[in-house]
Amino acid sequence: MALYLKVPIILVLAAIIPVLETISVILQVLYFKRTGNRIFKMTPVHHHFELSGWKEGKIVSIFSVITLICCIIAIFLV
């Protein structure tokens, strides 16, 4: 629908978590190739949070709330 309405930015906003997960992998690979160090403990970023001690349920809950908020914002942008 976003492509049909010619507002593809809404896709990025509505799918913010998958976008951030992908960006975290790209950043980790590029940074590691340049410096040999890591930005995150593990990528995608949800694994970083797991290794930092967050429970899986907490990660899912927080990511779901973030997605819900961003989807509501995207709806109002249309």
All heavy atoms as a GROMACS GRO file, in nm:
protein
  622
    1MET      N    1   0.082  -0.118   0.000
    1MET     CA    2   0.000   0.000   0.000
    1MET      C    3   0.087   0.125   0.000
    1MET      O    4   0.056   0.222  -0.066
    1MET     CB    5  -0.092   0.001   0.122
    1MET     CG    6  -0.186   0.118   0.121
    1MET     SD    7  -0.287   0.148   0.267
    1MET     CE    8  -0.358  -0.008   0.300
    2ALA      N    9   0.197   0.120   0.073
    2ALA     CA   10   0.285   0.236   0.080
    2ALA      C   11   0.345   0.268  -0.056
    2ALA      O   12   0.359   0.385  -0.092
    2ALA     CB   13   0.395   0.213   0.182
    3LEU      N   14   0.381   0.167  -0.131
    3LEU     CA   15   0.435   0.192  -0.265
    3LEU      C   16   0.327   0.244  -0.359
    3LEU      O   17   0.354   0.330  -0.442
    3LEU     CB   18   0.497   0.064  -0.320
    3LEU     CG   19   0.621   0.014  -0.246
    3LEU    CD1   20   0.667  -0.119  -0.304
    3LEU    CD2   21   0.732   0.115  -0.251
    4TYR      N   22   0.206   0.193  -0.346
    4TYR     CA   23   0.095   0.240  -0.427
    4TYR      C   24   0.065   0.387  -0.399
    4TYR      O   25   0.036   0.464  -0.489
    4TYR     CB   26  -0.029   0.154  -0.402
    4TYR     CG   27  -0.150   0.196  -0.480
    4TYR    CD1   28  -0.159   0.173  -0.617
    4TYR    CD2   29  -0.255   0.262  -0.418
    4TYR    CE1   30  -0.270   0.213  -0.688
    4TYR    CE2   31  -0.366   0.303  -0.488
    4TYR     CZ   32  -0.373   0.279  -0.624
    4TYR     OH   33  -0.482   0.318  -0.695
    5LEU      N   34   0.073   0.425  -0.271
    5LEU     CA   35   0.048   0.564  -0.233
    5LEU      C   36   0.168   0.654  -0.255
    5LEU      O   37   0.163   0.774  -0.228
    5LEU     CB   38   0.006   0.570  -0.086
    5LEU     CG   39  -0.127   0.504  -0.052
    5LEU    CD1   40  -0.147   0.502   0.098
    5LEU    CD2   41  -0.242   0.576  -0.121
    6LYS      N   42   0.278   0.594  -0.301
    6LYS     CA   43   0.402   0.666  -0.330
    6LYS      C   44   0.461   0.734  -0.205
    6LYS      O   45   0.510   0.846  -0.210
    6LYS     CB   46   0.383   0.766  -0.442
    6LYS     CG   47   0.347   0.701  -0.574
    6LYS     CD   48   0.339   0.803  -0.683
    6LYS     CE   49   0.299   0.760  -0.812
    6LYS     NZ   50   0.281   0.654  -0.878
    7VAL      N   51   0.456   0.663  -0.094
    7VAL     CA   52   0.517   0.709   0.031
    7VAL      C   53   0.597   0.592   0.093
    7VAL      O   54   0.561   0.540   0.198
    7VAL     CB   55   0.412   0.764   0.130
    7VAL    CG1   56   0.368   0.902   0.093
    7VAL    CG2   57   0.293   0.670   0.143
    8PRO      N   58   0.706   0.552   0.028
    8PRO     CA   59   0.781   0.436   0.076
    8PRO      C   60   0.846   0.455   0.212
    8PRO      O   61   0.882   0.358   0.277
    8PRO     CB   62   0.887   0.413  -0.032
    8PRO     CG   63   0.900   0.544  -0.101
    8PRO     CD   64   0.765   0.609  -0.092
    9ILE      N   65   0.857   0.580   0.257
    9ILE     CA   66   0.915   0.603   0.390
    9ILE      C   67   0.829   0.538   0.498
    9ILE      O   68   0.879   0.498   0.604
    9ILE     CB   69   0.934   0.754   0.417
    9ILE    CG1   70   1.020   0.776   0.542
    9ILE    CG2   71   0.802   0.825   0.433
    9ILE    CD1   72   1.163   0.739   0.524
   10ILE      N   73   0.700   0.522   0.470
   10ILE     CA   74   0.611   0.456   0.565
   10ILE      C   75   0.652   0.311   0.584
   10ILE      O   76   0.641   0.256   0.694
   10ILE     CB   77   0.465   0.470   0.520
   10ILE    CG1   78   0.421   0.615   0.537
   10ILE    CG2   79   0.373   0.377   0.597
   10ILE    CD1   80   0.284   0.645   0.489
   11LEU      N   81   0.701   0.247   0.478
   11LEU     CA   82   0.749   0.109   0.491
   11LEU      C   83   0.863   0.101   0.590
   11LEU      O   84   0.870   0.010   0.673
   11LEU     CB   85   0.795   0.056   0.355
   11LEU     CG   86   0.689   0.009   0.259
   11LEU    CD1   87   0.754  -0.031   0.127
   11LEU    CD2   88   0.611  -0.106   0.316
   12VAL      N   89   0.955   0.194   0.581
   12VAL     CA   90   1.070   0.195   0.673
   12VAL      C   91   1.022   0.218   0.815
   12VAL      O   92   1.068   0.152   0.909
   12VAL     CB   93   1.172   0.303   0.631
   12VAL    CG1   94   1.282   0.314   0.732
   12VAL    CG2   95   1.227   0.273   0.493
   13LEU      N   96   0.928   0.307   0.832
   13LEU     CA   97   0.878   0.338   0.966
   13LEU      C   98   0.798   0.220   1.023
   13LEU      O   99   0.816   0.183   1.140
   13LEU     CB  100   0.791   0.463   0.961
   13LEU     CG  101   0.749   0.523   1.093
   13LEU    CD1  102   0.871   0.555   1.179
   13LEU    CD2  103   0.668   0.648   1.070
   14ALA      N  104   0.712   0.160   0.943
   14ALA     CA  105   0.630   0.049   0.990
   14ALA      C  106   0.714  -0.075   1.019
   14ALA      O  107   0.680  -0.156   1.105
   14ALA     CB  108   0.520   0.018   0.890
   15ALA      N  109   0.824  -0.091   0.946
   15ALA     CA  110   0.911  -0.207   0.965
   15ALA      C  111   1.043  -0.166   1.029
   15ALA      O  112   1.150  -0.213   0.990
   15ALA     CB  113   0.935  -0.274   0.831
   16ILE      N  114   1.036  -0.080   1.129
   16ILE     CA  115   1.157  -0.024   1.188
   16ILE      C  116   1.246  -0.130   1.253
   16ILE      O  117   1.368  -0.123   1.242
   16ILE     CB  118   1.122   0.089   1.289
   16ILE    CG1  119   1.246   0.169   1.326
   16ILE    CG2  120   1.053   0.036   1.411
   16ILE    CD1  121   1.300   0.254   1.217
   17ILE      N  122   1.188  -0.230   1.315
   17ILE     CA  123   1.268  -0.332   1.383
   17ILE      C  124   1.346  -0.415   1.281
   17ILE      O  125   1.468  -0.431   1.297
   17ILE     CB  126   1.182  -0.419   1.476
   17ILE    CG1  127   1.124  -0.334   1.589
   17ILE    CG2  128   1.260  -0.537   1.530
   17ILE    CD1  129   1.227  -0.268   1.679
   18PRO      N  130   1.285  -0.469   1.176
   18PRO     CA  131   1.366  -0.540   1.076
   18PRO      C  132   1.472  -0.451   1.011
   18PRO      O  133   1.582  -0.498   0.981
   18PRO     CB  134   1.264  -0.588   0.972
   18PRO     CG  135   1.135  -0.592   1.046
   18PRO     CD  136   1.142  -0.483   1.148
   19VAL      N  137   1.440  -0.325   0.992
   19VAL     CA  138   1.538  -0.232   0.935
   19VAL      C  139   1.656  -0.215   1.030
   19VAL      O  140   1.773  -0.221   0.989
   19VAL     CB  141   1.472  -0.095   0.903
   19VAL    CG1  142   1.576   0.009   0.870
   19VAL    CG2  143   1.372  -0.109   0.790
   20LEU      N  144   1.628  -0.196   1.159
   20LEU     CA  145   1.735  -0.180   1.257
   20LEU      C  146   1.818  -0.307   1.273
   20LEU      O  147   1.939  -0.300   1.291
   20LEU     CB  148   1.678  -0.137   1.392
   20LEU     CG  149   1.619   0.003   1.398
   20LEU    CD1  150   1.558   0.030   1.535
   20LEU    CD2  151   1.724   0.107   1.365
   21GLU      N  152   1.752  -0.422   1.266
   21GLU     CA  153   1.823  -0.549   1.274
   21GLU      C  154   1.921  -0.562   1.156
   21GLU      O  155   2.036  -0.602   1.174
   21GLU     CB  156   1.724  -0.666   1.271
   21GLU     CG  157   1.634  -0.673   1.391
   21GLU     CD  158   1.691  -0.756   1.503
   21GLU    OE1  159   1.758  -0.856   1.476
   21GLU    OE2  160   1.669  -0.720   1.620
   22THR      N  161   1.876  -0.526   1.037
   22THR     CA  162   1.961  -0.533   0.918
   22THR      C  163   2.076  -0.433   0.927
   22THR      O  164   2.192  -0.467   0.897
   22THR     CB  165   1.877  -0.505   0.793
   22THR    OG1  166   1.769  -0.599   0.789
   22THR    CG2  167   1.961  -0.519   0.667
   23ILE      N  168   2.046  -0.312   0.969
   23ILE     CA  169   2.150  -0.209   0.982
   23ILE      C  170   2.254  -0.251   1.085
   23ILE      O  171   2.375  -0.228   1.066
   23ILE     CB  172   2.087  -0.072   1.016
   23ILE    CG1  173   2.011  -0.020   0.895
   23ILE    CG2  174   2.193   0.027   1.060
   23ILE    CD1  175   1.930   0.104   0.923
   24SER      N  176   2.211  -0.316   1.193
   24SER     CA  177   2.307  -0.358   1.295
   24SER      C  178   2.406  -0.460   1.239
   24SER      O  179   2.525  -0.457   1.272
   24SER     CB  180   2.235  -0.415   1.418
   24SER     OG  181   2.179  -0.542   1.393
   25VAL      N  182   2.359  -0.549   1.154
   25VAL     CA  183   2.448  -0.648   1.092
   25VAL      C  184   2.546  -0.579   0.998
   25VAL      O  185   2.666  -0.607   1.000
   25VAL     CB  186   2.368  -0.757   1.018
   25VAL    CG1  187   2.459  -0.849   0.940
   25VAL    CG2  188   2.282  -0.836   1.115
   26ILE      N  189   2.496  -0.488   0.916
   26ILE     CA  190   2.582  -0.417   0.822
   26ILE      C  191   2.689  -0.338   0.896
   26ILE      O  192   2.807  -0.342   0.860
   26ILE     CB  193   2.497  -0.324   0.731
   26ILE    CG1  194   2.407  -0.408   0.640
   26ILE    CG2  195   2.585  -0.231   0.650
   26ILE    CD1  196   2.301  -0.329   0.568
   27LEU      N  197   2.650  -0.265   1.000
   27LEU     CA  198   2.746  -0.188   1.078
   27LEU      C  199   2.850  -0.277   1.143
   27LEU      O  200   2.970  -0.245   1.143
   27LEU     CB  201   2.674  -0.106   1.185
   27LEU     CG  202   2.595   0.014   1.138
   27LEU    CD1  203   2.518   0.076   1.255
   27LEU    CD2  204   2.686   0.117   1.073
   28GLN      N  205   2.805  -0.389   1.199
   28GLN     CA  206   2.898  -0.480   1.265
   28GLN      C  207   3.002  -0.533   1.168
   28GLN      O  208   3.121  -0.535   1.197
   28GLN     CB  209   2.820  -0.597   1.327
   28GLN     CG  210   2.904  -0.696   1.401
   28GLN     CD  211   2.925  -0.659   1.546
   28GLN    OE1  212   2.936  -0.543   1.582
   28GLN    NE2  213   2.930  -0.760   1.630
   29VAL      N  214   2.959  -0.575   1.050
   29VAL     CA  215   3.052  -0.630   0.951
   29VAL      C  216   3.150  -0.524   0.904
   29VAL      O  217   3.272  -0.548   0.899
   29VAL     CB  218   2.974  -0.690   0.831
   29VAL    CG1  219   3.066  -0.726   0.718
   29VAL    CG2  220   2.896  -0.814   0.877
   30LEU      N  221   3.099  -0.406   0.868
   30LEU     CA  222   3.187  -0.300   0.820
   30LEU      C  223   3.287  -0.256   0.926
   30LEU      O  224   3.406  -0.240   0.898
   30LEU     CB  225   3.105  -0.180   0.772
   30LEU     CG  226   3.021  -0.201   0.647
   30LEU    CD1  227   2.935  -0.078   0.620
   30LEU    CD2  228   3.108  -0.235   0.528
   31TYR      N  229   3.240  -0.238   1.049
   31TYR     CA  230   3.327  -0.194   1.158
   31TYR      C  231   3.432  -0.300   1.189
   31TYR      O  232   3.549  -0.269   1.212
   31TYR     CB  233   3.244  -0.160   1.281
   31TYR     CG  234   3.322  -0.092   1.391
   31TYR    CD1  235   3.353   0.043   1.380
   31TYR    CD2  236   3.363  -0.161   1.504
   31TYR    CE1  237   3.425   0.107   1.480
   31TYR    CE2  238   3.434  -0.098   1.604
   31TYR     CZ  239   3.465   0.036   1.592
   31TYR     OH  240   3.537   0.098   1.690
   32PHE      N  241   3.391  -0.427   1.191
   32PHE     CA  242   3.485  -0.535   1.221
   32PHE      C  243   3.592  -0.547   1.113
   32PHE      O  244   3.709  -0.570   1.143
   32PHE     CB  245   3.411  -0.668   1.238
   32PHE     CG  246   3.500  -0.779   1.284
   32PHE    CD1  247   3.537  -0.788   1.417
   32PHE    CD2  248   3.547  -0.874   1.195
   32PHE    CE1  249   3.619  -0.890   1.461
   32PHE    CE2  250   3.630  -0.976   1.237
   32PHE     CZ  251   3.666  -0.984   1.370
   33LYS      N  252   3.554  -0.530   0.988
   33LYS     CA  253   3.652  -0.538   0.879
   33LYS      C  254   3.754  -0.425   0.887
   33LYS      O  255   3.870  -0.443   0.852
   33LYS     CB  256   3.582  -0.534   0.743
   33LYS     CG  257   3.516  -0.666   0.707
   33LYS     CD  258   3.457  -0.660   0.568
   33LYS     CE  259   3.399  -0.794   0.530
   33LYS     NZ  260   3.344  -0.795   0.394
   34ARG      N  261   3.711  -0.308   0.931
   34ARG     CA  262   3.802  -0.193   0.938
   34ARG      C  263   3.890  -0.196   1.062
   34ARG      O  264   4.007  -0.160   1.056
   34ARG     CB  265   3.724  -0.062   0.936
   34ARG     CG  266   3.667  -0.029   0.801
   34ARG     CD  267   3.614   0.114   0.804
   34ARG     NE  268   3.558   0.148   0.675
   34ARG     CZ  269   3.624   0.215   0.582
   34ARG    NH1  270   3.747   0.253   0.602
   34ARG    NH2  271   3.566   0.243   0.467
   35THR      N  272   3.833  -0.234   1.177
   35THR     CA  273   3.907  -0.219   1.302
   35THR      C  274   3.943  -0.351   1.370
   35THR      O  275   4.034  -0.355   1.452
   35THR     CB  276   3.824  -0.138   1.404
   35THR    OG1  277   3.707  -0.212   1.440
   35THR    CG2  278   3.786  -0.002   1.349
   36GLY      N  279   3.872  -0.457   1.340
   36GLY     CA  280   3.894  -0.584   1.409
   36GLY      C  281   3.818  -0.591   1.541
   36GLY      O  282   3.826  -0.692   1.611
   37ASN      N  283   3.749  -0.486   1.577
   37ASN     CA  284   3.667  -0.483   1.699
   37ASN      C  285   3.520  -0.491   1.663
   37ASN      O  286   3.482  -0.472   1.548
   37ASN     CB  287   3.693  -0.354   1.777
   37ASN     CG  288   3.834  -0.344   1.826
   37ASN    OD1  289   3.894  -0.443   1.866
   37ASN    ND2  290   3.890  -0.224   1.819
   38ARG      N  291   3.438  -0.516   1.764
   38ARG     CA  292   3.294  -0.527   1.743
   38ARG      C  293   3.220  -0.411   1.809
   38ARG      O  294   3.262  -0.364   1.914
   38ARG     CB  295   3.242  -0.659   1.800
   38ARG     CG  296   3.307  -0.779   1.737
   38ARG     CD  297   3.249  -0.907   1.793
   38ARG     NE  298   3.326  -1.022   1.750
   38ARG     CZ  299   3.316  -1.082   1.633
   38ARG    NH1  300   3.232  -1.035   1.544
   38ARG    NH2  301   3.389  -1.186   1.603
   39ILE      N  302   3.110  -0.369   1.747
   39ILE     CA  303   3.023  -0.268   1.805
   39ILE      C  304   2.928  -0.337   1.903
   39ILE      O  305   2.910  -0.291   2.015
   39ILE     CB  306   2.941  -0.195   1.696
   39ILE    CG1  307   3.033  -0.125   1.597
   39ILE    CG2  308   2.843  -0.098   1.759
   39ILE    CD1  309   2.962  -0.069   1.476
   40PHE      N  310   2.868  -0.447   1.860
   40PHE     CA  311   2.773  -0.522   1.940
   40PHE      C  312   2.837  -0.655   1.981
   40PHE      O  313   2.928  -0.704   1.915
   40PHE     CB  314   2.646  -0.552   1.858
   40PHE     CG  315   2.581  -0.429   1.801
   40PHE    CD1  316   2.593  -0.399   1.667
   40PHE    CD2  317   2.509  -0.344   1.882
   40PHE    CE1  318   2.532  -0.287   1.613
   40PHE    CE2  319   2.449  -0.231   1.830
   40PHE     CZ  320   2.460  -0.202   1.696
   41LYS      N  321   2.786  -0.713   2.088
   41LYS     CA  322   2.837  -0.843   2.131
   41LYS      C  323   2.808  -0.950   2.026
   41LYS      O  324   2.887  -1.040   2.005
   41LYS     CB  325   2.774  -0.884   2.264
   41LYS     CG  326   2.814  -0.794   2.379
   41LYS     CD  327   2.745  -0.835   2.507
   41LYS     CE  328   2.783  -0.738   2.618
   41LYS     NZ  329   2.717  -0.770   2.743
   42MET      N  330   2.691  -0.938   1.961
   42MET     CA  331   2.651  -1.030   1.856
   42MET      C  332   2.541  -0.961   1.775
   42MET      O  333   2.467  -0.879   1.829
   42MET     CB  334   2.598  -1.160   1.917
   42MET     CG  335   2.560  -1.266   1.818
   42MET     SD  336   2.489  -1.407   1.904
   42MET     CE  337   2.606  -1.531   1.860
   43THR      N  338   2.536  -0.991   1.649
   43THR     CA  339   2.427  -0.937   1.566
   43THR      C  340   2.346  -1.052   1.511
   43THR      O  341   2.395  -1.163   1.502
   43THR     CB  342   2.482  -0.852   1.449
   43THR    OG1  343   2.572  -0.929   1.373
   43THR    CG2  344   2.546  -0.725   1.497
   44PRO      N  345   2.221  -1.028   1.473
   44PRO     CA  346   2.142  -0.906   1.480
   44PRO      C  347   2.130  -0.855   1.624
   44PRO      O  348   2.157  -0.927   1.719
   44PRO     CB  349   2.006  -0.943   1.423
   44PRO     CG  350   2.024  -1.075   1.357
   44PRO     CD  351   2.145  -1.138   1.413
   45VAL      N  352   2.085  -0.733   1.637
   45VAL     CA  353   2.092  -0.661   1.763
   45VAL      C  354   2.012  -0.729   1.875
   45VAL      O  355   2.047  -0.716   1.992
   45VAL     CB  356   2.051  -0.513   1.744
   45VAL    CG1  357   1.902  -0.499   1.727
   45VAL    CG2  358   2.103  -0.428   1.857
   46HIS      N  359   1.911  -0.808   1.843
   46HIS     CA  360   1.837  -0.874   1.950
   46HIS      C  361   1.925  -0.976   2.023
   46HIS      O  362   1.908  -1.000   2.142
   46HIS     CB  363   1.706  -0.938   1.901
   46HIS     CG  364   1.724  -1.053   1.808
   46HIS    ND1  365   1.734  -1.037   1.672
   46HIS    CD2  366   1.733  -1.186   1.832
   46HIS    CE1  367   1.748  -1.156   1.616
   46HIS    NE2  368   1.748  -1.248   1.711
   47HIS      N  369   2.023  -1.034   1.954
   47HIS     CA  370   2.118  -1.124   2.020
   47HIS      C  371   2.210  -1.047   2.115
   47HIS      O  372   2.250  -1.098   2.219
   47HIS     CB  373   2.201  -1.200   1.918
   47HIS     CG  374   2.123  -1.301   1.839
   47HIS    ND1  375   2.050  -1.401   1.899
   47HIS    CD2  376   2.106  -1.316   1.707
   47HIS    CE1  377   1.992  -1.474   1.805
   47HIS    NE2  378   2.023  -1.424   1.687
   48HIS      N  379   2.244  -0.925   2.078
   48HIS     CA  380   2.324  -0.840   2.166
   48HIS      C  381   2.251  -0.820   2.299
   48HIS      O  382   2.310  -0.828   2.406
   48HIS     CB  383   2.352  -0.706   2.099
   48HIS     CG  384   2.414  -0.603   2.188
   48HIS    ND1  385   2.548  -0.603   2.218
   48HIS    CD2  386   2.359  -0.499   2.256
   48HIS    CE1  387   2.575  -0.502   2.300
   48HIS    NE2  388   2.462  -0.438   2.324
   49PHE      N  389   2.120  -0.792   2.290
   49PHE     CA  390   2.043  -0.772   2.412
   49PHE      C  391   2.033  -0.901   2.493
   49PHE      O  392   2.037  -0.897   2.616
   49PHE     CB  393   1.903  -0.719   2.379
   49PHE     CG  394   1.904  -0.578   2.323
   49PHE    CD1  395   1.841  -0.550   2.204
   49PHE    CD2  396   1.969  -0.476   2.390
   49PHE    CE1  397   1.842  -0.421   2.152
   49PHE    CE2  398   1.970  -0.347   2.339
   49PHE     CZ  399   1.906  -0.319   2.220
   50GLU      N  400   2.020  -1.016   2.427
   50GLU     CA  401   2.016  -1.144   2.498
   50GLU      C  402   2.147  -1.166   2.573
   50GLU      O  403   2.146  -1.208   2.689
   50GLU     CB  404   1.992  -1.259   2.401
   50GLU     CG  405   1.851  -1.268   2.349
   50GLU     CD  406   1.834  -1.377   2.245
   50GLU    OE1  407   1.933  -1.445   2.210
   50GLU    OE2  408   1.720  -1.396   2.199
   51LEU      N  409   2.260  -1.139   2.508
   51LEU     CA  410   2.390  -1.157   2.573
   51LEU      C  411   2.414  -1.053   2.683
   51LEU      O  412   2.499  -1.074   2.769
   51LEU     CB  413   2.502  -1.151   2.469
   51LEU     CG  414   2.507  -1.267   2.370
   51LEU    CD1  415   2.615  -1.244   2.265
   51LEU    CD2  416   2.531  -1.399   2.443
   52SER      N  417   2.339  -0.943   2.679
   52SER     CA  418   2.350  -0.841   2.783
   52SER      C  419   2.264  -0.874   2.904
   52SER      O  420   2.262  -0.798   3.000
   52SER     CB  421   2.310  -0.704   2.727
   52SER     OG  422   2.401  -0.665   2.626
   53GLY      N  423   2.190  -0.984   2.898
   53GLY     CA  424   2.112  -1.028   3.012
   53GLY      C  425   1.962  -1.007   3.002
   53GLY      O  426   1.889  -1.040   3.095
   54TRP      N  427   1.914  -0.954   2.892
   54TRP     CA  428   1.770  -0.935   2.877
   54TRP      C  429   1.707  -1.071   2.847
   54TRP      O  430   1.761  -1.152   2.774
   54TRP     CB  431   1.739  -0.841   2.762
   54TRP     CG  432   1.774  -0.698   2.784
   54TRP    CD1  433   1.868  -0.647   2.869
   54TRP    CD2  434   1.718  -0.586   2.716
   54TRP    NE1  435   1.873  -0.512   2.858
   54TRP    CE2  436   1.781  -0.471   2.765
   54TRP    CE3  437   1.621  -0.573   2.619
   54TRP    CZ2  438   1.749  -0.344   2.720
   54TRP    CZ3  439   1.589  -0.446   2.574
   54TRP    CH2  440   1.652  -0.333   2.625
   55LYS      N  441   1.589  -1.094   2.901
   55LYS     CA  442   1.512  -1.215   2.871
   55LYS      C  443   1.447  -1.199   2.734
   55LYS      O  444   1.416  -1.089   2.689
   55LYS     CB  445   1.404  -1.238   2.976
   55LYS     CG  446   1.455  -1.253   3.117
   55LYS     CD  447   1.519  -1.386   3.134
   55LYS     CE  448   1.559  -1.404   3.280
   55LYS     NZ  449   1.660  -1.501   3.299
   56GLU      N  450   1.427  -1.313   2.668
   56GLU     CA  451   1.369  -1.310   2.534
   56GLU      C  452   1.232  -1.244   2.533
   56GLU      O  453   1.198  -1.167   2.442
   56GLU     CB  454   1.360  -1.452   2.480
   56GLU     CG  455   1.310  -1.460   2.338
   56GLU     CD  456   1.306  -1.602   2.284
   56GLU    OE1  457   1.360  -1.693   2.350
   56GLU    OE2  458   1.248  -1.621   2.176
   57GLY      N  459   1.152  -1.272   2.635
   57GLY     CA  460   1.018  -1.212   2.644
   57GLY      C  461   1.023  -1.061   2.652
   57GLY      O  462   0.940  -0.991   2.595
   58LYS      N  463   1.121  -1.009   2.724
   58LYS     CA  464   1.136  -0.863   2.737
   58LYS      C  465   1.174  -0.802   2.602
   58LYS      O  466   1.120  -0.698   2.564
   58LYS     CB  467   1.244  -0.832   2.841
   58LYS     CG  468   1.268  -0.685   2.862
   58LYS     CD  469   1.374  -0.660   2.967
   58LYS     CE  470   1.400  -0.514   2.990
   58LYS     NZ  471   1.502  -0.489   3.092
   59ILE      N  472   1.263  -0.868   2.531
   59ILE     CA  473   1.305  -0.817   2.400
   59ILE      C  474   1.187  -0.815   2.304
   59ILE      O  475   1.162  -0.716   2.236
   59ILE     CB  476   1.420  -0.902   2.342
   59ILE    CG1  477   1.543  -0.892   2.431
   59ILE    CG2  478   1.453  -0.860   2.199
   59ILE    CD1  479   1.651  -0.992   2.399
   60VAL      N  480   1.111  -0.925   2.302
   60VAL     CA  481   0.995  -0.933   2.213
   60VAL      C  482   0.893  -0.827   2.250
   60VAL      O  483   0.836  -0.761   2.162
   60VAL     CB  484   0.932  -1.075   2.218
   60VAL    CG1  485   0.799  -1.079   2.146
   60VAL    CG2  486   1.028  -1.177   2.160
   61SER      N  487   0.869  -0.809   2.379
   61SER     CA  488   0.772  -0.708   2.424
   61SER      C  489   0.813  -0.567   2.383
   61SER      O  490   0.733  -0.491   2.328
   61SER     CB  491   0.756  -0.714   2.576
   61SER     OG  492   0.706  -0.838   2.615
   62ILE      N  493   0.937  -0.534   2.408
   62ILE     CA  494   0.986  -0.399   2.376
   62ILE      C  495   0.985  -0.376   2.225
   62ILE      O  496   0.941  -0.272   2.177
   62ILE     CB  497   1.125  -0.376   2.436
   62ILE    CG1  498   1.112  -0.366   2.589
   62ILE    CG2  499   1.189  -0.249   2.379
   62ILE    CD1  500   1.242  -0.358   2.662
   63PHE      N  501   1.033  -0.474   2.149
   63PHE     CA  502   1.033  -0.460   2.003
   63PHE      C  503   0.890  -0.450   1.950
   63PHE      O  504   0.864  -0.376   1.855
   63PHE     CB  505   1.106  -0.576   1.938
   63PHE     CG  506   1.257  -0.564   1.941
   63PHE    CD1  507   1.323  -0.484   2.032
   63PHE    CD2  508   1.334  -0.636   1.851
   63PHE    CE1  509   1.461  -0.473   2.034
   63PHE    CE2  510   1.472  -0.626   1.850
   63PHE     CZ  511   1.535  -0.545   1.942
   64SER      N  512   0.796  -0.523   2.010
   64SER     CA  513   0.656  -0.516   1.966
   64SER      C  514   0.596  -0.380   1.994
   64SER      O  515   0.524  -0.325   1.911
   64SER     CB  516   0.574  -0.625   2.035
   64SER     OG  517   0.619  -0.752   1.998
   65VAL      N  518   0.625  -0.324   2.111
   65VAL     CA  519   0.574  -0.191   2.145
   65VAL      C  520   0.633  -0.085   2.051
   65VAL      O  521   0.561   0.003   2.003
   65VAL     CB  522   0.604  -0.157   2.293
   65VAL    CG1  523   0.576  -0.011   2.323
   65VAL    CG2  524   0.523  -0.247   2.385
   66ILE      N  525   0.761  -0.096   2.023
   66ILE     CA  526   0.825  -0.003   1.930
   66ILE      C  527   0.759  -0.013   1.792
   66ILE      O  528   0.728   0.089   1.729
   66ILE     CB  529   0.976  -0.029   1.920
   66ILE    CG1  530   1.044   0.009   2.052
   66ILE    CG2  531   1.038   0.048   1.803
   66ILE    CD1  532   1.189  -0.035   2.062
   67THR      N  533   0.735  -0.135   1.746
   67THR     CA  534   0.670  -0.156   1.616
   67THR      C  535   0.530  -0.098   1.616
   67THR      O  536   0.488  -0.031   1.520
   67THR     CB  537   0.666  -0.305   1.581
   67THR    OG1  538   0.799  -0.355   1.575
   67THR    CG2  539   0.598  -0.328   1.447
   68LEU      N  540   0.455  -0.121   1.723
   68LEU     CA  541   0.319  -0.068   1.734
   68LEU      C  542   0.319   0.084   1.727
   68LEU      O  543   0.241   0.144   1.652
   68LEU     CB  544   0.253  -0.116   1.863
   68LEU     CG  545   0.114  -0.062   1.890
   68LEU    CD1  546   0.016  -0.114   1.786
   68LEU    CD2  547   0.069  -0.100   2.029
   69ILE      N  548   0.405   0.147   1.804
   69ILE     CA  549   0.413   0.294   1.804
   69ILE      C  550   0.449   0.347   1.666
   69ILE      O  551   0.389   0.442   1.617
   69ILE     CB  552   0.513   0.341   1.911
   69ILE    CG1  553   0.457   0.313   2.051
   69ILE    CG2  554   0.544   0.489   1.895
   69ILE    CD1  555   0.558   0.330   2.162
   70CYS      N  556   0.548   0.284   1.603
   70CYS     CA  557   0.590   0.330   1.470
   70CYS      C  558   0.481   0.307   1.365
   70CYS      O  559   0.464   0.389   1.275
   70CYS     CB  560   0.718   0.260   1.429
   70CYS     SG  561   0.861   0.318   1.524
   71CYS      N  562   0.406   0.199   1.377
   71CYS     CA  563   0.296   0.176   1.284
   71CYS      C  564   0.184   0.278   1.301
   71CYS      O  565   0.126   0.325   1.203
   71CYS     CB  566   0.240   0.034   1.301
   71CYS     SG  567   0.345  -0.094   1.233
   72ILE      N  568   0.157   0.315   1.425
   72ILE     CA  569   0.056   0.418   1.451
   72ILE      C  570   0.102   0.552   1.391
   72ILE      O  571   0.023   0.622   1.327
   72ILE     CB  572   0.028   0.431   1.602
   72ILE    CG1  573  -0.046   0.307   1.651
   72ILE    CG2  574  -0.051   0.557   1.633
   72ILE    CD1  575  -0.058   0.294   1.800
   73ILE      N  576   0.227   0.584   1.410
   73ILE     CA  577   0.282   0.707   1.351
   73ILE      C  578   0.271   0.700   1.198
   73ILE      O  579   0.234   0.798   1.133
   73ILE     CB  580   0.427   0.729   1.396
   73ILE    CG1  581   0.431   0.761   1.544
   73ILE    CG2  582   0.493   0.842   1.314
   73ILE    CD1  583   0.570   0.758   1.604
   74ALA      N  584   0.303   0.585   1.140
   74ALA     CA  585   0.298   0.569   0.994
   74ALA      C  586   0.155   0.587   0.943
   74ALA      O  587   0.134   0.646   0.837
   74ALA     CB  588   0.352   0.433   0.954
   75ILE      N  589   0.057   0.537   1.017
   75ILE     CA  590  -0.083   0.551   0.976
   75ILE      C  591  -0.122   0.698   0.973
   75ILE      O  592  -0.190   0.744   0.881
   75ILE     CB  593  -0.175   0.471   1.069
   75ILE    CG1  594  -0.159   0.322   1.043
   75ILE    CG2  595  -0.321   0.512   1.052
   75ILE    CD1  596  -0.228   0.234   1.142
   76PHE      N  597  -0.078   0.773   1.073
   76PHE     CA  598  -0.113   0.915   1.077
   76PHE      C  599  -0.040   0.997   0.970
   76PHE      O  600  -0.085   1.106   0.935
   76PHE     CB  601  -0.088   0.973   1.216
   76PHE     CG  602  -0.191   0.934   1.316
   76PHE    CD1  603  -0.158   0.850   1.421
   76PHE    CD2  604  -0.322   0.977   1.303
   76PHE    CE1  605  -0.254   0.812   1.513
   76PHE    CE2  606  -0.419   0.939   1.394
   76PHE     CZ  607  -0.386   0.855   1.500
   77LEU      N  608   0.071   0.944   0.919
   77LEU     CA  609   0.142   1.014   0.811
   77LEU      C  610   0.071   1.000   0.677
   77LEU      O  611   0.094   1.080   0.587
   77LEU     CB  612   0.285   0.964   0.800
   77LEU     CG  613   0.378   1.002   0.916
   77LEU    CD1  614   0.514   0.939   0.894
   77LEU    CD2  615   0.390   1.153   0.926
   78VAL      N  616  -0.010   0.897   0.664
   78VAL     CA  617  -0.082   0.876   0.538
   78VAL      C  618  -0.194   0.973   0.536
   78VAL      O  619  -0.231   1.046   0.466
   78VAL     CB  620  -0.137   0.733   0.527
   78VAL    CG1  621  -0.221   0.717   0.402
   78VAL    CG2  622  -0.028   0.633   0.528
   0.00000   0.00000   0.00000
